[in-house]
Amino acid sequence: MTDVIALGEVMLRFDPGEGRIRTSRSFQVWEGGGEYNVVRGLRRCFGVRTAVVTALADNAVGRLVEDLILQGGVDASMICWRSDDGVGRTTRNGLNFVERGFGIRGALGVSDRAHTAVSQLRKGDVDWDTVFSAGARWFHTGGIFAGLSDTTVDVADEAMAAARRHGLTVSYDPNYRPSLWADRGGPERARETDLRLARHADVVVGALGLAGEHPGAVRLSADEVPDALAAMAELLPGAKVLATTLREVPSAGVNDWTSAAWSADTGCVTGPVMPGLHVLDRIGSGDGFAAGLVYGLLAGHSLQRALAYGTAHGALVMTTPGDVSMATLTEVEALITGATAHVRR
């Protein structure tokens, strides 16, 4: 039985390693996607049974994505397969070129994801009552999926409402991407969409993305975070948990990393503080945080402990290449208790 289901796009990530996209002659290929990365981390690191609802064009590239999903241990039976027209005029699979950055050069992502199969999903395409009637406990989606097209917003709304009807815990991550909204109303439209969908959520990850007039409008100091989360709680009265990562970026390779969360029972609590964290690849670390947080809450841990799982897992995701987690639960728990990077033999 599946415990956690995610709705989102799964793309191929092309990684030039230490090089640049514009000059690379070879790429390592990974799978990735904001919502998918959460269930992939839950499965591989935390041993939670997970599935992803997505859509792919039925060709060799789509089948490669499926194979990578299966290698990650995530149930791929809910993929909606779409006919391939031969050249991708009407439907295709998404590609994402990402370089990691180094020092003063930040990470760079170049998406090639217009007209993808998943962006064309519409209300009614997925039988959510069937999806959620098999005993799943948690449903996760986010602003990346919602930002793919006007129809995916409605699909996310439909899915979240159905999940609540079936008694699942629902989580949502605003996860704003300017490129998805550049010609569709910009950050103001993104915020409007996020508020519409986050009102279905029990848990909002990346909650500070909703602070201000639009995503990214404000930068908060650490002492401003508790008041900002309390303000978000007033804006989203149905939310039981609001959580966020907190990151400072002295350089692409060194980040200061921590987190905070709010619930009505605890007020604002903070996660482990990890200053000067050395970063190999930061992409997917926020999704890794979400996976650890969800695991902790599913396992019945306190919010403080769940926040520690999320913070430690997100940190470990930054130590390996690609979007997806390569960490183990043993490593996460060791990091929470203060493990160092000494050689283990």
N, C-alpha and C positions, 0 to 999 in steps of 0.2 A: 504493500500500500504506500502511495506517495504521501509525504507529509507536507511538502512545500512546493507550490507551483508558481512559476513566474511567467509573465507576459512581456515579450519584448523582441527586438530584432537581434539576430545572431549574424555577425559579419565575419569575413576573413580579415584578419589584421596582417598587413605586410610590414615587417620590422627590418630596417636596414642595419640593425645592431648599433655599432658605434658611429656609423656613417650618417650621411644625409640622404633624404629621399631624392633630392634633385640630382645626386651624383652616383647613387648606388647601382651596382650591376647584379646584385643578388639580395634576396630578402628571405628571412625566416617567416613562415606562415603560422599564425595562431588563430584560434577562434576567439571571439569576444563580443560583448554587448552589455550595456549598463545593467539591465535587468537579469540577463542570463548569467553574468559573472557572479551574482549573488547566490543563485542556486548551484552553480558549479562549485563555488567555495564551500557551501554548506555540505555538498555531497563529498567532495574530495578531502577536505580538511576535517570536517566535523561528523561525517558519517550519516548525515540526514538524507533520507530518500527524497529525491526531488525530480521535477519535470519542468519542461519549458513549453509554452504555447507560442509558436511563431509560424511564419510562412516562408517557404523557399521555392524558387524556380526549380523544376525537376530536370536538372541537367547535371553534368559531371561536377560542376562547382558546388551546386546545392548538395549533392551527395557527399562531397568532401566536407562541407560544413556539418552534415549529419554525422559523418564518421568521427569528426573531432568531438562533437557533442557526446557521442556514445563512448569515446575514449575517456571523457571526463566523468562518466558514470551517471549522466543525467538522462532521464527517460525522454526519448525522442518520439514517442508514439503519438504525441499531440501536434506534431508538425503538420501544417496545412500545405500540401504540395500543389503548386500551380504549374500549368502547362508551359513549356518553354517554346518561345516562338522562333528560336534559332539564333537570333542576334540580340535579344534584349530590348526590342522596341517597345514592348508592352509590359514585360515583367522581367525582373532580373534579381540577382543576389548582390548584397551590399559588400563593398570593399572599404577598408579603412587603412590608410598609410600613416604610420605613426613613428616618429623618431623620438628618442628618449631625452635628448638634450644633454648638455654637460656644462658645468660651471655657469658662466654668464649667459649661455645659450639655453633657453627654455625648451621644454618638450613641444613638439609640433604635431598636430593631427590634420590630415587632409582626407576628408570623407568623400567617397564616391558611392552614394546611396540613393540617388533619386530613382523613382519608379520601381523600387524593389517590391518583391512579392508581399512582404509584410506591411509595407506602407499602404497597400491597397485593400487590406482587411476592412470589412464593414460590419456594422451591427448585424447580428443574425448569422454570420459566417461560422461562429463557434457556438456549439451547444453547451453553454456554461453550466446549466443544471446537471448535465451528464458529467462534465468535468469535475464539478464540486461535490457530486453525490457519492463518490467513492471513498470518502473519509479523510481527505486532505485537511490539514489544520491551519495552514497559513497560505496567503496569496500575496504576491509582491509584483508591483509594476512601478513605472516612473515616468518622469517628464521626457526622457529620450524617446520612448515609444510614443507617448502622446504628441510629441513634436514632429513626428514623421509626416503627418498629413492631417487634413481636417477630419478624415474618417477615423483615424486611429484614436483621436480624442474620444469619440463616441464609443469605440470599442472598449477603451479603458474604463470609461464610465459604466458601460454595461457590465463588464467583468467584475468590477469592484462592487457594484450593487448586488450582483448575483452571489459573490463570495460572502457578503454580509448576510444575505438571506439564508445561506447555508451554514452560518455560524462560524466561518473562518475568521481568524485574525487577519486584518488587511494592512499592508504597509505600502507606503508611497515615498519615492525619492524624487524631488523636483529636478535635480540633475540637469540644470540649464545648459544648453549648447547654443551659443549665438548663431552658428551656421544653420541650424534647423529652423530658426525663426526670422532670418534676415529678410526674406521676402514675404513673410506671413504675419506681419504685425509687430515684429520685434519683441523686445523684452516685456513690453506692456501686455501684449497678447499672451506671452508665455506665463506671466504671473496670473492673469485671468484664468488660464487653463489650469495652472497648478492649484489655485484656490478652489476651483470647481471640483477637482479630483481629490485633493487632500482632505476635503470634508467627508469623504467616504472612509478615511484611513483611521485605524486605531494607533498606528505607529507611523510617524513621519521622520524619515531619515534625511539628513541635510536640511533640517528645518530652517536654519538661518538663511537659506536661499530664498525664503519668502519674506525676509526682513526688507524694509524700504519700499520704495515705489515700484521697483522692478528688480529681478534677479541681479545680484552683483552691485546694487546701487549703493550699499553701505559696507564699510569695513569696520568691524567691531574689535575693540580691545578686549582682553580677557575679562576685565572687571565689568564690562558692559553686557557680557553674554547672559548672565542670569536674568536681567531685566528684559533682554530681547526674547529669550525663550518664554518668559512669563507673558509677554505681549503676544507671542505666537499662540500660546494656549488660549488666550481670550479670543483670538481670531479664529481658532479651530477648536471649539469647545468639545467636539466629539473625540478628539485625539487623547489617548491615554498616555502615550510616550512621545516626546519630541527629542530628537537626538541630532548631534552634529559633530563632524570632525572640526578640529581647529589646527590650522597649518600656517606657519611662517616659512618663507622660502628665501633664505640667504643666498642659495644658489640651487641650480637644478639638481646637484648631487648631495646637498645637505639641507634637510628640512627639519624644523622644529614641529613636533607632532603630538597632539593630544586630542581630547574630546570632551564633550559635555552632554548632559541629557536632563530632561525634566519630566516629572510625573506629579500628579496631584498629591500622591502619598509622600514623595521624597523631596519635592521641590527640586532645585537644581543640584545635580551631582556632577563631579568631574572624573575623567578617566586618568589613566597613568600618563605622566608627563615624560616625553621622550625628546629631549633637546638634542640637536646636532645629529639627527638620524641620517645615516648615509644611505643614499637612494641610488639603486641601479635603474629602476624603471617605475615611475610613480603611477602609470596608467592602471586603473583598476583598484587602487588602494581604497578609495571611498566605497566601492562595491565590497571589497574585503571587510571593511569596517561594518557595513550593513550585514554581511553574512555572520560575522561573529556576534553582533548584537542580537540578531534573530535567533541564533543558536542559544545564546544565554537565556533569552526570554522564553523560548520554547522549552528549555530544560528546567524552567522554574527557578532560575537564579534571581538574585536581587538585581535591581537596575544597575547598581554600582558594579556588580560582578559581570553582568552582561556587557556593560560599557567597556570593561577591561578586556573581555574577549574580543570585542570589536576593534579596540585600539591596537591590541597586540597583533591580531590577524592582519589588519590593514598595514601595519608596519612591516610585517614579514612579506606581504605581497610586494612591497616596494624593493625587496632584496633580490627578486628574480625577474627575468625578462617575461614579456607578454602580459596580457590582461588578467590571466587566470591565476588562481592560488596554487602554489606548490608546497605550501606549509602543511605541517601535521598538527594534530591536536596536542601532542606531546610538546612540540616546539612552542605553540601558543601558550600553553599553561606554564612552561618553563620561563618564557619571557615575562609573563605576568608576575612571577615570583622572583624576578631579578636575575635571570640567567645572563651570562656574558657570551661573547663570541669566541671563547677559547675553543681550541680544537677538541673534538670528541673522538675517542678511538675505542 
